[in-house]
Amino acid sequence: MAKGKNQHVVPRQDGWAVKGAGNNKATRVVSTQAEAIQIAQDIAKNQQSDTKIHGKNGQIRAGNSYGNDPYPPKDKR
């Protein structure tokens, strides 16, 4: 299980927000989704949690795990 809160990148009228799961307030608001994704990844790596990237329509379109993945890949590249 993840140790910290999952980090969500969500659209806003004034740009893109990085929010911890369950938080009402955004951690950061930036103008581009790419910048928000980088911030969310840095936080998730530090907290060993996941990122959830939302599209403009609000639906989750991507994500990544930086914690203890319960279903890790089987190949050992």
C-alpha positions as CSV (number, residue, x, y, z in Angstrom):
1,M,0.0,0.0,0.0
2,A,1.1,3.6,-0.6
3,K,2.5,5.4,2.4
4,G,1.4,9.0,1.5
5,K,-1.7,10.4,-0.2
6,N,-2.2,9.9,-3.9
7,Q,-1.5,13.0,-5.9
8,H,-4.2,14.1,-8.4
9,V,-3.6,16.5,-11.3
10,V,-6.9,18.2,-12.0
11,P,-8.1,20.9,-14.3
12,R,-9.2,24.3,-13.0
13,Q,-10.4,27.5,-14.6
14,D,-7.1,29.2,-13.8
15,G,-4.8,26.3,-14.9
16,W,-4.0,22.9,-13.4
17,A,-4.0,21.9,-9.7
18,V,-2.1,19.3,-7.8
19,K,-4.2,17.9,-4.9
20,G,-3.6,15.2,-2.3
21,A,-6.3,12.6,-2.2
22,G,-9.1,13.8,0.1
23,N,-7.8,17.4,0.4
24,N,-10.1,20.3,-0.3
25,K,-7.4,22.7,-1.1
26,A,-4.8,22.4,-3.9
27,T,-1.2,21.9,-3.0
28,R,-0.1,24.0,-6.1
29,V,-1.9,25.6,-9.0
30,V,0.2,26.1,-12.2
31,S,-0.6,27.1,-15.8
32,T,0.3,23.9,-17.6
33,Q,-0.6,20.3,-17.1
34,A,3.0,19.2,-17.8
35,E,4.2,21.4,-14.9
36,A,1.5,20.0,-12.6
37,I,2.4,16.4,-13.5
38,Q,6.1,17.0,-12.7
39,I,5.1,18.5,-9.3
40,A,2.7,15.6,-8.6
41,Q,5.4,13.0,-9.5
42,D,8.0,14.6,-7.2
43,I,5.5,14.6,-4.3
44,A,4.4,11.0,-5.0
45,K,8.0,9.8,-5.2
46,N,8.8,11.5,-1.9
47,Q,5.7,10.0,-0.2
48,Q,5.9,6.6,-2.0
49,S,2.3,7.1,-3.4
50,D,0.6,7.2,-6.7
51,T,-0.2,9.9,-9.3
52,K,-3.6,10.2,-11.0
53,I,-3.7,12.4,-14.0
54,H,-7.1,13.8,-15.0
55,G,-7.9,15.1,-18.5
56,K,-9.8,18.3,-19.2
57,N,-13.1,16.5,-18.8
58,G,-12.1,15.5,-15.2
59,Q,-11.8,11.7,-15.9
60,I,-8.6,9.9,-14.9
61,R,-6.5,9.3,-18.1
62,A,-3.2,8.2,-16.7
63,G,-1.3,7.5,-13.5
64,N,1.8,5.9,-12.0
65,S,2.8,4.2,-8.8
66,Y,5.9,5.2,-6.9
67,G,5.2,3.1,-3.8
68,N,4.9,-0.5,-3.0
69,D,2.9,-1.8,-6.0
70,P,0.8,-4.8,-4.9
71,Y,1.0,-6.0,-8.6
72,P,4.6,-5.3,-9.7
73,P,5.6,-6.1,-13.3
74,K,6.9,-9.6,-13.8
75,D,9.7,-8.7,-16.2
76,K,13.0,-7.6,-14.6
77,R,14.3,-5.2,-17.2
